[in-house]
Each structure stands twice: as C-alpha cells, then as structure tokens.
Amino acid sequence: MSTSAATIAHILDTLADLPLSSRKMFGEYALYLEGRTVAFVCDDTLFIKPTPGAAAVLPDAERGPAYPGSKDYIIGSEALDDPDLCIRALRAAAADTPPPKPKKAKVK
C-alpha cells in the first residue's frame, strides 16, 4: 500500500509554519527541511528520523520501521495532533542531520 497525495497535503498543511518539502519515492514520500531528510511518510503514517534531538522532544512516542527492513523511526502520527510539538521534533531532526553533500558536476 502506498501513501496518498491527500495525506501528504494534510501533513504539509498541518505543519505549514515549517518550510517542509516532499518528494515521492517508490510510492511513499520523504519530507525535507532545509534540504535535510527529516521524515518519511509510508502507508499514510509519519515516521520522524530518530535523531537524539527528535527523541528528546518525543521521548514516549511509539517507534517502528518505516518500511520492511528499515531501522525503527519515531512514529509521529500522534504528534500531528499537536503541530507545535511535531514542528519542534522535525526542527530537532534537521539540526541533528548533516547538510546534504554537494552534487558532483556531470562529466560530458
């Protein structure tokens, strides 16, 4: 089962105070903040990257794999009920994540 576009629209609308972007990948979505991957949305469920900062913001949140074979992520669907809390967790995940590496120039 894949994530619906309506779910992504709802998450982005709920967290509109945060400049999130999304990208579809294999029927699921990745969420980015400042170019950093901070969460996945798989099977219509929000999975926040389990960085130390995000775990400190959501210490009691349930954890589980975002997709078969993945490590456990923080299940953030309940955090969406409190957008400010969810935004704090996503900002913490972004702060703990290194910036993306610059892309190499294509060889002609």
PyMOL CGO cylinders between C-alpha atoms (Angstrom):
from pymol import cmd
from pymol.cgo import CYLINDER

trace = [
    CYLINDER, 0.00, 0.00, 0.00, 1.34, 3.44, -0.82, 0.3, 1, 1, 1, 1, 1, 1,
    CYLINDER, 1.34, 3.44, -0.82, 0.77, 6.85, 0.70, 0.3, 1, 1, 1, 1, 1, 1,
    CYLINDER, 0.77, 6.85, 0.70, -1.93, 9.02, -0.82, 0.3, 1, 1, 1, 1, 1, 1,
    CYLINDER, -1.93, 9.02, -0.82, -1.27, 12.54, -2.05, 0.3, 1, 1, 1, 1, 1, 1,
    CYLINDER, -1.27, 12.54, -2.05, -4.09, 13.70, 0.25, 0.3, 1, 1, 1, 1, 1, 1,
    CYLINDER, -4.09, 13.70, 0.25, -2.11, 12.50, 3.28, 0.3, 1, 1, 1, 1, 1, 1,
    CYLINDER, -2.11, 12.50, 3.28, 0.94, 14.49, 2.20, 0.3, 1, 1, 1, 1, 1, 1,
    CYLINDER, 0.94, 14.49, 2.20, -1.23, 17.56, 1.56, 0.3, 1, 1, 1, 1, 1, 1,
    CYLINDER, -1.23, 17.56, 1.56, -2.74, 17.20, 5.04, 0.3, 1, 1, 1, 1, 1, 1,
    CYLINDER, -2.74, 17.20, 5.04, 0.68, 16.88, 6.72, 0.3, 1, 1, 1, 1, 1, 1,
    CYLINDER, 0.68, 16.88, 6.72, 2.13, 19.85, 4.83, 0.3, 1, 1, 1, 1, 1, 1,
    CYLINDER, 2.13, 19.85, 4.83, -0.98, 21.90, 5.63, 0.3, 1, 1, 1, 1, 1, 1,
    CYLINDER, -0.98, 21.90, 5.63, -0.90, 20.95, 9.32, 0.3, 1, 1, 1, 1, 1, 1,
    CYLINDER, -0.90, 20.95, 9.32, 2.80, 21.87, 9.52, 0.3, 1, 1, 1, 1, 1, 1,
    CYLINDER, 2.80, 21.87, 9.52, 2.51, 24.95, 7.30, 0.3, 1, 1, 1, 1, 1, 1,
    CYLINDER, 2.51, 24.95, 7.30, 4.61, 27.03, 9.73, 0.3, 1, 1, 1, 1, 1, 1,
    CYLINDER, 4.61, 27.03, 9.73, 7.57, 24.85, 8.75, 0.3, 1, 1, 1, 1, 1, 1,
    CYLINDER, 7.57, 24.85, 8.75, 9.11, 25.15, 5.26, 0.3, 1, 1, 1, 1, 1, 1,
    CYLINDER, 9.11, 25.15, 5.26, 8.82, 21.42, 4.52, 0.3, 1, 1, 1, 1, 1, 1,
    CYLINDER, 8.82, 21.42, 4.52, 9.06, 19.96, 1.06, 0.3, 1, 1, 1, 1, 1, 1,
    CYLINDER, 9.06, 19.96, 1.06, 8.16, 16.46, -0.02, 0.3, 1, 1, 1, 1, 1, 1,
    CYLINDER, 8.16, 16.46, -0.02, 9.38, 14.10, -2.68, 0.3, 1, 1, 1, 1, 1, 1,
    CYLINDER, 9.38, 14.10, -2.68, 7.71, 10.94, -3.88, 0.3, 1, 1, 1, 1, 1, 1,
    CYLINDER, 7.71, 10.94, -3.88, 9.91, 7.86, -3.70, 0.3, 1, 1, 1, 1, 1, 1,
    CYLINDER, 9.91, 7.86, -3.70, 8.77, 4.34, -4.55, 0.3, 1, 1, 1, 1, 1, 1,
    CYLINDER, 8.77, 4.34, -4.55, 5.12, 5.13, -3.80, 0.3, 1, 1, 1, 1, 1, 1,
    CYLINDER, 5.12, 5.13, -3.80, 5.99, 6.69, -0.46, 0.3, 1, 1, 1, 1, 1, 1,
    CYLINDER, 5.99, 6.69, -0.46, 7.31, 10.14, 0.45, 0.3, 1, 1, 1, 1, 1, 1,
    CYLINDER, 7.31, 10.14, 0.45, 10.33, 11.75, 2.08, 0.3, 1, 1, 1, 1, 1, 1,
    CYLINDER, 10.33, 11.75, 2.08, 9.98, 15.07, 3.91, 0.3, 1, 1, 1, 1, 1, 1,
    CYLINDER, 9.98, 15.07, 3.91, 12.78, 17.61, 3.78, 0.3, 1, 1, 1, 1, 1, 1,
    CYLINDER, 12.78, 17.61, 3.78, 13.60, 20.64, 5.89, 0.3, 1, 1, 1, 1, 1, 1,
    CYLINDER, 13.60, 20.64, 5.89, 16.41, 22.89, 4.68, 0.3, 1, 1, 1, 1, 1, 1,
    CYLINDER, 16.41, 22.89, 4.68, 17.48, 20.17, 2.25, 0.3, 1, 1, 1, 1, 1, 1,
    CYLINDER, 17.48, 20.17, 2.25, 17.79, 17.60, 5.03, 0.3, 1, 1, 1, 1, 1, 1,
    CYLINDER, 17.79, 17.60, 5.03, 15.69, 14.45, 5.20, 0.3, 1, 1, 1, 1, 1, 1,
    CYLINDER, 15.69, 14.45, 5.20, 13.74, 14.66, 8.46, 0.3, 1, 1, 1, 1, 1, 1,
    CYLINDER, 13.74, 14.66, 8.46, 10.91, 12.17, 7.98, 0.3, 1, 1, 1, 1, 1, 1,
    CYLINDER, 10.91, 12.17, 7.98, 9.23, 9.61, 5.77, 0.3, 1, 1, 1, 1, 1, 1,
    CYLINDER, 9.23, 9.61, 5.77, 5.54, 9.08, 5.15, 0.3, 1, 1, 1, 1, 1, 1,
    CYLINDER, 5.54, 9.08, 5.15, 4.88, 5.41, 4.47, 0.3, 1, 1, 1, 1, 1, 1,
    CYLINDER, 4.88, 5.41, 4.47, 1.46, 3.75, 4.33, 0.3, 1, 1, 1, 1, 1, 1,
    CYLINDER, 1.46, 3.75, 4.33, -0.09, 7.11, 5.32, 0.3, 1, 1, 1, 1, 1, 1,
    CYLINDER, -0.09, 7.11, 5.32, 1.95, 7.19, 8.56, 0.3, 1, 1, 1, 1, 1, 1,
    CYLINDER, 1.95, 7.19, 8.56, 4.50, 9.86, 9.55, 0.3, 1, 1, 1, 1, 1, 1,
    CYLINDER, 4.50, 9.86, 9.55, 7.90, 8.45, 10.60, 0.3, 1, 1, 1, 1, 1, 1,
    CYLINDER, 7.90, 8.45, 10.60, 10.30, 11.02, 12.06, 0.3, 1, 1, 1, 1, 1, 1,
    CYLINDER, 10.30, 11.02, 12.06, 14.05, 10.44, 11.82, 0.3, 1, 1, 1, 1, 1, 1,
    CYLINDER, 14.05, 10.44, 11.82, 15.18, 9.13, 15.23, 0.3, 1, 1, 1, 1, 1, 1,
    CYLINDER, 15.18, 9.13, 15.23, 17.92, 11.66, 15.98, 0.3, 1, 1, 1, 1, 1, 1,
    CYLINDER, 17.92, 11.66, 15.98, 18.87, 12.44, 19.59, 0.3, 1, 1, 1, 1, 1, 1,
    CYLINDER, 18.87, 12.44, 19.59, 17.09, 15.81, 19.43, 0.3, 1, 1, 1, 1, 1, 1,
    CYLINDER, 17.09, 15.81, 19.43, 13.87, 14.42, 17.96, 0.3, 1, 1, 1, 1, 1, 1,
    CYLINDER, 13.87, 14.42, 17.96, 13.88, 11.60, 20.53, 0.3, 1, 1, 1, 1, 1, 1,
    CYLINDER, 13.88, 11.60, 20.53, 14.28, 14.17, 23.32, 0.3, 1, 1, 1, 1, 1, 1,
    CYLINDER, 14.28, 14.17, 23.32, 11.24, 16.10, 22.04, 0.3, 1, 1, 1, 1, 1, 1,
    CYLINDER, 11.24, 16.10, 22.04, 9.15, 12.92, 21.68, 0.3, 1, 1, 1, 1, 1, 1,
    CYLINDER, 9.15, 12.92, 21.68, 10.59, 10.56, 24.32, 0.3, 1, 1, 1, 1, 1, 1,
    CYLINDER, 10.59, 10.56, 24.32, 7.44, 8.48, 24.78, 0.3, 1, 1, 1, 1, 1, 1,
    CYLINDER, 7.44, 8.48, 24.78, 6.44, 8.20, 21.12, 0.3, 1, 1, 1, 1, 1, 1,
    CYLINDER, 6.44, 8.20, 21.12, 5.94, 4.77, 19.64, 0.3, 1, 1, 1, 1, 1, 1,
    CYLINDER, 5.94, 4.77, 19.64, 8.69, 3.50, 17.33, 0.3, 1, 1, 1, 1, 1, 1,
    CYLINDER, 8.69, 3.50, 17.33, 8.61, 1.19, 14.37, 0.3, 1, 1, 1, 1, 1, 1,
    CYLINDER, 8.61, 1.19, 14.37, 10.07, 0.51, 10.93, 0.3, 1, 1, 1, 1, 1, 1,
    CYLINDER, 10.07, 0.51, 10.93, 9.01, 2.88, 8.16, 0.3, 1, 1, 1, 1, 1, 1,
    CYLINDER, 9.01, 2.88, 8.16, 9.34, 0.12, 5.57, 0.3, 1, 1, 1, 1, 1, 1,
    CYLINDER, 9.34, 0.12, 5.57, 10.39, -3.54, 5.64, 0.3, 1, 1, 1, 1, 1, 1,
    CYLINDER, 10.39, -3.54, 5.64, 13.98, -3.86, 6.74, 0.3, 1, 1, 1, 1, 1, 1,
    CYLINDER, 13.98, -3.86, 6.74, 14.38, -0.27, 7.97, 0.3, 1, 1, 1, 1, 1, 1,
    CYLINDER, 14.38, -0.27, 7.97, 15.56, 0.79, 11.37, 0.3, 1, 1, 1, 1, 1, 1,
    CYLINDER, 15.56, 0.79, 11.37, 12.95, 1.96, 13.84, 0.3, 1, 1, 1, 1, 1, 1,
    CYLINDER, 12.95, 1.96, 13.84, 11.73, 5.52, 13.37, 0.3, 1, 1, 1, 1, 1, 1,
    CYLINDER, 11.73, 5.52, 13.37, 9.67, 7.69, 15.69, 0.3, 1, 1, 1, 1, 1, 1,
    CYLINDER, 9.67, 7.69, 15.69, 6.03, 7.26, 14.69, 0.3, 1, 1, 1, 1, 1, 1,
    CYLINDER, 6.03, 7.26, 14.69, 4.88, 10.86, 14.56, 0.3, 1, 1, 1, 1, 1, 1,
    CYLINDER, 4.88, 10.86, 14.56, 1.25, 10.46, 13.57, 0.3, 1, 1, 1, 1, 1, 1,
    CYLINDER, 1.25, 10.46, 13.57, 0.03, 11.26, 17.11, 0.3, 1, 1, 1, 1, 1, 1,
    CYLINDER, 0.03, 11.26, 17.11, 2.39, 14.25, 17.26, 0.3, 1, 1, 1, 1, 1, 1,
    CYLINDER, 2.39, 14.25, 17.26, 0.44, 15.74, 14.35, 0.3, 1, 1, 1, 1, 1, 1,
    CYLINDER, 0.44, 15.74, 14.35, -2.39, 16.36, 16.86, 0.3, 1, 1, 1, 1, 1, 1,
    CYLINDER, -2.39, 16.36, 16.86, -0.05, 18.97, 18.40, 0.3, 1, 1, 1, 1, 1, 1,
    CYLINDER, -0.05, 18.97, 18.40, 1.55, 20.71, 15.39, 0.3, 1, 1, 1, 1, 1, 1,
    CYLINDER, 1.55, 20.71, 15.39, 3.90, 22.80, 17.55, 0.3, 1, 1, 1, 1, 1, 1,
    CYLINDER, 3.90, 22.80, 17.55, 5.32, 19.66, 19.16, 0.3, 1, 1, 1, 1, 1, 1,
    CYLINDER, 5.32, 19.66, 19.16, 5.70, 17.97, 15.78, 0.3, 1, 1, 1, 1, 1, 1,
    CYLINDER, 5.70, 17.97, 15.78, 7.43, 21.07, 14.37, 0.3, 1, 1, 1, 1, 1, 1,
    CYLINDER, 7.43, 21.07, 14.37, 9.87, 21.06, 17.31, 0.3, 1, 1, 1, 1, 1, 1,
    CYLINDER, 9.87, 21.06, 17.31, 10.67, 17.39, 16.67, 0.3, 1, 1, 1, 1, 1, 1,
    CYLINDER, 10.67, 17.39, 16.67, 11.23, 17.96, 12.94, 0.3, 1, 1, 1, 1, 1, 1,
    CYLINDER, 11.23, 17.96, 12.94, 13.42, 21.01, 13.61, 0.3, 1, 1, 1, 1, 1, 1,
    CYLINDER, 13.42, 21.01, 13.61, 15.45, 18.95, 16.09, 0.3, 1, 1, 1, 1, 1, 1,
    CYLINDER, 15.45, 18.95, 16.09, 15.86, 16.18, 13.50, 0.3, 1, 1, 1, 1, 1, 1,
    CYLINDER, 15.86, 16.18, 13.50, 17.06, 18.73, 10.94, 0.3, 1, 1, 1, 1, 1, 1,
    CYLINDER, 17.06, 18.73, 10.94, 19.53, 20.24, 13.42, 0.3, 1, 1, 1, 1, 1, 1,
    CYLINDER, 19.53, 20.24, 13.42, 21.00, 16.78, 14.12, 0.3, 1, 1, 1, 1, 1, 1,
    CYLINDER, 21.00, 16.78, 14.12, 21.27, 15.85, 10.43, 0.3, 1, 1, 1, 1, 1, 1,
    CYLINDER, 21.27, 15.85, 10.43, 24.31, 16.94, 8.40, 0.3, 1, 1, 1, 1, 1, 1,
    CYLINDER, 24.31, 16.94, 8.40, 23.63, 19.06, 5.32, 0.3, 1, 1, 1, 1, 1, 1,
    CYLINDER, 23.63, 19.06, 5.32, 23.40, 17.21, 2.00, 0.3, 1, 1, 1, 1, 1, 1,
    CYLINDER, 23.40, 17.21, 2.00, 26.65, 16.70, 0.15, 0.3, 1, 1, 1, 1, 1, 1,
    CYLINDER, 26.65, 16.70, 0.15, 27.10, 18.90, -2.93, 0.3, 1, 1, 1, 1, 1, 1,
    CYLINDER, 27.10, 18.90, -2.93, 26.31, 17.10, -6.15, 0.3, 1, 1, 1, 1, 1, 1,
    CYLINDER, 26.31, 17.10, -6.15, 29.24, 16.34, -8.42, 0.3, 1, 1, 1, 1, 1, 1,
    CYLINDER, 29.24, 16.34, -8.42, 29.28, 18.02, -11.80, 0.3, 1, 1, 1, 1, 1, 1,
    CYLINDER, 29.28, 18.02, -11.80, 28.27, 15.74, -14.63, 0.3, 1, 1, 1, 1, 1, 1,
    CYLINDER, 28.27, 15.74, -14.63, 31.07, 14.70, -16.96, 0.3, 1, 1, 1, 1, 1, 1,
    CYLINDER, 31.07, 14.70, -16.96, 30.34, 15.44, -20.60, 0.3, 1, 1, 1, 1, 1, 1,
]
cmd.load_cgo(trace, "trace")
